[in-house]
Amino acid sequence: MTLRRALDAFVAGLARLCALVFFRRIEVVGRENLPSLGPVLLVANHHNSLVDPVLVLAATKVRARFLAKSTLWQVPGMRQLLQLAAVIPVYRAQDGSDMSQNQGTFAACHEELGGGGAIALFPEGISHDAPHLARLKTGAARIALGAMRTHGASALRIVPVGLTFEEKGTFRSRALVRIGEPIDPTRWAEQPEGDGFEGAQALTEAIDEGLRAVTLNYPSVDEASLIEQAADLYTIDAPELPTRMALAEAFAVRKTFIAAYGRLRERDPERMDALSRQVAAYTESLGKMKVREEQLAARFPSEVVAAQIFGTAWLLLFWLPLAFIGTALSYIPYRLCGVVARFMKTGDLPATMKLFGGFFLFPITWTIWCGLAYAAWGTGAALFVAVLAPVSSWFAMRFHERYERFFDDASAWLRLRFKRREAEDLRREREAIRQNVDELRALDEE
């Protein structure tokens, strides 16, 4: 194994570790669409800054060379990570960079693909908060066509990767990675080179279509909230206990609702406006009562609630000693990451600050604890703390997750029991909205 392959394996393992810690759960759909051999160009949407490449690398398990804006090499500590992962810099006009240096960028990509390797990039060119894809740049198409024409990468496939986040700025939330149908760029590569611009534009349109198939694209932020609430309300039936839908299931439902919303908005805008107001009022009432959709819908049978309380209480009690130690050893870096993330100006940056801030701060803090243990009790104590710190911190993280979810559901259950009239009013509102959605779905199918 060469040094580069060893480094690639280390980076891939590191990405999977970071993703495992940062996300509570990662759902991957369509992994069978990844080519087993040959050059591949991964293209993904870009809504969560530097968390996105970590997620792509961890979920696809493709050891790809990523492209990143050249200004990242100026960030302290980031340059070394970028070099470790052999990331290829992209020089952008908005950064004041010398655009001619991109000749080297394209050459490096062509060489990697020509040798049967993989390149990964974000063709939107920016990380953003918009609820839909930004206009794609032609860079991905030009890289693909150039590799096929100059380096014989005839087997190249372009694979769209859609990233969907439950709460993208929140530590220990969920993520969905959808891998789309591979795009064969052969027919565009076979066009005369004089038509290169038209070929790149046409291939970019095909990439855009592929990415839209694996991403959720809402008309606006307000309409995104409306559609998501209506879709969840319509889909969640009456579980025994509050249960969140799998993200893959929620994706499919929301995709259907987005398409139907667009058609019905044109066909009957007044009725859609009325439904929007109805859903908005219902959502506001949910917020005032401090319950979530799945909590209001749950039946909470007494015997199941009792079993849940007993099982969770026993588990939390069992974890408590180790979780207490982990909390004490890791509280300072955890709070620091959270505080710094609050100062981020855009919604695509908090998760990056938490992930990469924690990547540096937690090991530094644990090293300090090891040093203090060594000074007080010697080498054995330092080694013991070196093992105890990460292990107990993992248990602390899981403890607090379970604790917060348990008490959140328990509080909702108590509110629903002691505010029965308000709860019944909410349930009637919910049923009325479901009936309206049913009627609109029937109208859409006519």
C-alpha positions in Angstrom: 0.0 0.0 0.0 1.5 3.4 -1.1 1.6 6.3 1.3 -1.2 8.1 -0.6 -3.5 5.1 -0.3 -2.7 4.8 3.4 -3.5 8.5 3.8 -6.7 8.1 1.8 -7.8 5.3 4.1 -7.0 7.3 7.2 -9.0 10.3 5.9 -11.9 8.1 5.0 -11.9 6.6 8.4 -11.6 10.0 10.0 -14.6 11.3 8.0 -16.7 8.3 9.1 -15.7 8.8 12.7 -16.6 12.6 12.6 -19.9 11.8 10.9 -20.7 9.1 13.4 -20.2 11.5 16.3 -21.8 14.5 14.7 -25.0 12.9 13.4 -27.4 10.7 15.4 -28.2 8.8 12.3 -27.3 8.9 8.6 -29.7 7.2 6.1 -28.2 6.3 2.7 -30.4 5.5 -0.2 -29.2 4.4 -3.7 -25.7 3.2 -2.9 -26.1 0.6 -5.6 -26.0 3.5 -8.1 -22.3 4.0 -7.4 -20.1 2.4 -10.1 -17.9 -0.3 -8.8 -15.1 0.4 -11.2 -13.8 3.2 -13.4 -13.7 7.0 -13.0 -16.5 8.7 -11.2 -17.4 12.4 -10.7 -19.6 12.9 -7.6 -21.8 16.1 -7.7 -23.7 17.2 -4.5 -25.9 20.0 -3.3 -24.2 22.4 -0.9 -26.2 23.7 2.1 -23.9 22.9 5.1 -20.5 24.2 4.3 -17.6 21.9 5.3 -19.9 19.4 6.9 -21.1 18.4 3.3 -17.8 16.9 2.1 -17.4 14.9 5.4 -20.9 13.5 4.9 -20.4 12.7 1.2 -17.1 10.9 2.0 -18.5 9.0 5.0 -21.8 8.0 3.3 -20.6 7.0 -0.2 -17.3 5.4 0.9 -15.8 6.7 -2.3 -12.3 8.0 -1.8 -12.7 11.0 -3.9 -10.5 14.1 -4.4 -12.7 17.1 -3.3 -12.5 20.5 -4.8 -12.6 23.5 -2.4 -12.2 27.3 -2.7 -8.6 28.4 -2.4 -9.2 30.7 0.5 -9.7 27.8 2.8 -5.9 27.2 2.7 -5.6 30.5 4.6 -7.6 29.2 7.6 -5.4 28.2 10.5 -5.4 24.4 11.0 -7.5 23.9 7.9 -4.5 24.0 5.5 -3.0 20.8 7.0 -6.3 18.9 6.8 -6.8 19.9 3.2 -3.3 18.8 2.3 -3.8 15.5 4.2 -6.9 14.8 2.1 -5.2 16.0 -1.1 -8.0 18.5 -1.7 -7.7 20.4 -5.0 -8.1 24.2 -4.8 -10.5 26.2 -6.9 -9.7 29.8 -7.6 -12.7 32.1 -7.7 -13.1 35.7 -9.0 -15.2 36.7 -6.0 -12.3 35.8 -3.7 -9.9 38.0 -5.6 -7.9 34.9 -6.8 -6.0 34.5 -10.0 -8.4 32.6 -12.2 -5.6 31.4 -14.5 -4.5 29.0 -11.8 -7.6 26.9 -12.4 -5.8 25.5 -15.4 -3.8 23.5 -12.9 -7.1 22.6 -11.1 -8.6 21.2 -14.3 -5.4 19.3 -15.1 -5.3 17.7 -11.7 -8.9 16.6 -12.1 -8.4 15.3 -15.6 -5.4 13.3 -14.4 -7.2 11.8 -11.5 -10.2 10.8 -13.6 -8.0 9.5 -16.4 -6.4 7.2 -14.0 -9.7 5.7 -12.9 -10.0 7.8 -9.7 -12.8 9.9 -8.3 -13.5 13.6 -8.0 -16.2 15.2 -5.8 -17.5 18.8 -6.1 -20.4 21.0 -5.4 -21.5 22.5 -8.7 -23.6 25.3 -7.1 -20.2 26.8 -6.3 -21.3 28.2 -2.9 -22.8 26.9 0.4 -26.1 28.6 1.0 -29.4 28.7 3.0 -31.8 28.8 0.1 -34.5 26.1 0.2 -33.6 25.0 -3.3 -30.7 24.4 -5.6 -28.7 27.5 -6.7 -27.9 27.9 -10.4 -25.2 25.3 -11.3 -21.8 26.3 -12.6 -20.4 24.5 -15.6 -17.2 23.4 -13.9 -18.4 19.8 -13.3 -19.4 19.4 -16.9 -16.2 20.9 -18.2 -14.1 18.6 -15.9 -16.0 15.5 -17.1 -15.8 16.4 -20.8 -12.1 17.4 -20.6 -11.2 14.1 -18.9 -13.0 12.1 -21.5 -11.5 14.0 -24.5 -7.9 14.4 -23.3 -7.3 11.5 -20.9 -9.4 8.7 -22.3 -11.8 8.5 -19.4 -14.5 7.0 -21.6 -16.1 5.0 -18.8 -16.6 8.1 -16.6 -20.0 8.4 -14.9 -21.4 11.5 -13.1 -23.3 10.6 -9.9 -25.7 13.1 -8.3 -25.6 13.0 -4.5 -28.5 14.7 -2.6 -27.9 15.8 1.0 -30.9 16.5 3.2 -30.6 17.5 6.8 -33.2 17.3 9.6 -31.8 20.3 11.4 -28.5 21.1 9.6 -27.0 23.3 12.4 -27.9 20.9 15.2 -25.4 18.5 16.8 -26.7 14.9 16.8 -29.5 15.5 14.3 -30.2 13.2 11.3 -29.1 13.3 7.7 -30.2 11.7 4.5 -27.9 10.9 1.6 -29.6 10.0 -1.7 -27.4 8.7 -4.5 -29.0 9.2 -7.9 -28.9 7.5 -11.2 -25.4 7.8 -12.9 -25.2 10.2 -15.8 -23.3 8.9 -18.9 -21.7 12.0 -20.5 -20.6 10.2 -23.6 -23.0 11.9 -26.0 -21.9 15.3 -25.0 -18.2 14.4 -25.2 -18.7 13.1 -28.7 -19.8 16.6 -29.9 -17.2 18.5 -31.9 -14.8 20.4 -29.5 -15.8 23.6 -31.2 -19.2 23.1 -29.6 -17.6 22.7 -26.1 -19.5 25.6 -24.5 -22.9 24.3 -25.8 -21.9 20.7 -24.7 -20.9 21.9 -21.2 -24.2 23.8 -20.8 -26.3 20.9 -22.0 -24.5 18.5 -19.6 -24.9 21.0 -16.8 -28.6 20.9 -17.4 -28.6 17.1 -17.2 -26.6 17.4 -13.9 -29.1 19.9 -12.6 -32.0 17.5 -13.4 -30.1 14.6 -11.7 -29.5 16.7 -8.6 -33.1 17.9 -8.4 -34.3 14.3 -8.4 -32.3 13.6 -5.2 -33.0 16.9 -3.4 -36.0 18.8 -2.0 -36.5 22.2 -3.8 -39.1 24.5 -2.3 -40.3 27.8 -3.8 -39.4 29.8 -0.7 -38.5 29.4 3.0 -42.1 30.1 4.1 -43.6 27.7 1.6 -41.0 25.1 2.7 -42.3 25.3 6.3 -45.9 25.1 5.1 -45.3 22.1 2.8 -43.2 20.2 5.4 -45.8 20.7 8.2 -48.7 19.7 5.9 -46.8 16.6 4.7 -45.9 15.5 8.2 -49.4 16.2 9.5 -50.9 14.2 6.7 -48.5 11.2 6.9 -48.2 10.7 10.7 -51.2 8.7 11.8 -51.6 7.5 15.4 -48.5 5.8 16.7 -48.5 4.4 20.3 -45.6 6.7 21.2 -44.1 9.7 19.4 -42.0 8.4 16.5 -40.3 10.5 13.9 -40.5 9.3 10.3 -37.4 8.0 8.7 -35.9 10.8 6.6 -36.1 8.7 3.4 -39.9 8.3 4.0 -40.3 12.0 4.8 -38.3 12.9 1.7 -40.6 10.9 -0.6 -43.8 12.4 0.9 -42.4 15.9 0.8 -41.3 15.5 -2.8 -44.8 14.5 -3.7 -46.3 17.4 -1.8 -43.9 19.9 -3.5 -45.0 18.8 -6.9 -48.7 18.8 -6.0 -48.4 22.2 -4.3 -47.0 23.8 -7.5 -49.8 22.4 -9.6 -52.6 23.3 -7.2 -51.1 26.8 -6.6 -51.7 27.5 -10.3 -55.0 25.8 -10.5 -56.7 27.1 -7.3 -54.6 29.8 -5.6 -57.4 31.0 -3.3 -57.9 27.5 -1.8 -54.2 27.0 -1.4 -54.0 30.4 0.4 -56.8 29.3 2.7 -55.0 26.0 3.5 -51.7 27.9 4.1 -53.4 30.1 6.7 -55.0 27.0 8.3 -51.7 25.2 8.5 -49.9 28.3 9.8 -52.5 28.8 12.6 -52.3 25.1 13.5 -48.5 25.3 13.7 -48.7 28.3 15.9 -51.1 26.5 18.2 -48.7 23.6 18.4 -45.9 25.9 19.4 -47.9 27.6 22.1 -48.7 24.2 23.6 -45.1 23.2 23.2 -45.8 19.8 21.5 -44.7 18.4 18.2 -46.7 16.8 15.5 -45.8 13.2 16.4 -46.5 13.9 20.1 -50.0 15.2 19.4 -50.7 12.3 17.1 -49.5 9.6 19.6 -52.0 7.6 21.5 -49.9 7.1 24.7 -51.4 3.9 26.0 -50.8 3.6 29.7 -49.1 0.2 29.7 -46.7 1.3 26.9 -46.0 4.6 28.7 -45.2 2.7 31.9 -42.9 0.3 30.2 -41.1 3.2 28.4 -40.6 5.1 31.7 -39.3 2.0 33.5 -36.9 1.0 30.7 -35.6 4.5 30.0 -35.1 5.3 33.8 -33.2 2.1 34.3 -30.9 2.7 31.3 -30.2 6.3 32.3 -29.4 5.3 35.9 -27.0 2.6 34.5 -25.3 5.2 32.3 -25.3 8.0 34.9 -21.8 7.5 36.5 -19.9 7.3 33.3 -22.0 10.1 31.7 -21.3 12.4 34.7 -17.5 11.9 34.2 -17.7 12.4 30.5 -19.8 15.6 31.0 -17.2 17.0 33.4 -14.2 16.2 31.1 -15.8 17.6 28.0 -18.2 20.3 29.1 -15.8 23.2 28.3 -15.1 22.4 24.6 -18.8 21.5 24.1 -20.0 24.8 25.4 -17.3 26.7 23.5 -18.3 25.2 20.2 -21.9 26.1 20.9 -21.2 29.6 21.9 -19.0 30.3 18.9 -21.6 28.7 16.5 -24.2 31.3 17.7 -22.1 34.1 16.2 -22.1 32.6 12.7 -23.9 35.0 10.3 -25.4 32.4 8.0 -27.2 29.1 8.7 -24.8 27.0 6.7 -21.9 27.7 9.1 -22.9 26.6 12.7 -22.6 22.9 12.0 -19.2 23.4 10.4 -18.0 25.4 13.5 -19.3 22.7 15.8 -17.8 19.8 13.8 -14.4 21.3 13.2 -14.2 23.3 16.4 -14.9 20.0 18.3 -12.3 18.2 16.1 -9.6 20.4 17.6 -11.0 21.5 21.0 -12.0 18.1 22.4 -8.5 16.4 21.9 -6.8 19.5 23.2 -9.0 19.5 26.3 -8.5 15.8 26.9 -4.7 16.2 26.5 -4.7 18.9 29.2 -6.6 16.5 31.5 -4.0 13.8 30.8 -1.2 16.3 31.6 -2.9 17.2 34.9 -3.3 13.5 35.7 0.3 12.8 34.9 1.5 15.7 37.1 -0.6 14.5 40.0 -0.4 10.7 39.8 2.1 9.7 37.0 2.0 7.9 33.7 -0.6 5.2 34.6 -3.1 7.9 35.6 -2.4 9.8 32.4 -3.0 6.7 30.2 -6.2 5.9 32.2 -7.5 9.4 31.5 -6.5 9.1 27.8 -8.9 6.2 27.5 -11.6 7.4 29.9 -12.1 10.9 28.4 -13.3 9.8 24.9 -15.2 6.8 26.2 -17.0 8.6 28.9 -17.7 11.5 26.6 -19.4 9.2 24.2 -21.6 7.8 27.0 -22.3 11.4 28.2 -23.5 12.3 24.7 -25.8 9.3 24.4 -27.1 9.9 28.0 -28.0 13.5 27.3 -29.7 12.5 24.0 -31.8 9.9 25.7 -32.5 12.2 28.7 -33.6 15.1 26.5 -35.8 13.0 24.3 -37.4 11.2 27.2 -38.2 14.4 29.2 -39.4 16.2 26.1 -41.9 13.4 25.3 -42.9 13.1 29.0 -43.5 16.8 29.2 -45.7 16.7 26.1 -47.6 13.7 27.5 -48.3 15.6 30.7 -49.4 18.8 28.9 -51.7 16.8 26.6 -53.3 15.1 29.7 -53.7 18.2 31.8 -54.8 20.4 28.9 -57.3 18.0 27.4 -59.6 20.7 26.0 -56.8 22.5 24.1 -55.5 19.1 23.0 -58.8 18.1 21.6 -59.2 21.4 19.8 -55.8 20.9 18.2 -56.7 17.4 17.1 -59.9 18.7 15.5 -57.8 21.3 13.7 -55.5 18.6 12.6 -58.3 16.4 11.3 -59.8 19.3 9.4 -56.5 20.0 7.7 -56.1 16.3 6.8 -59.6 16.3 5.2 -58.7 19.5 3.2 -55.5 17.9 2.0 -57.4 14.8 1.0 -59.8 16.9 -1.1 -57.0 18.8 -2.7 -55.1 15.5 -3.5 -58.3 14.3 -5.2 -58.6 17.5 -7.1 -55.0 17.2 -8.2 -55.6 13.7 -9.5 -58.6 14.7 -11.7 
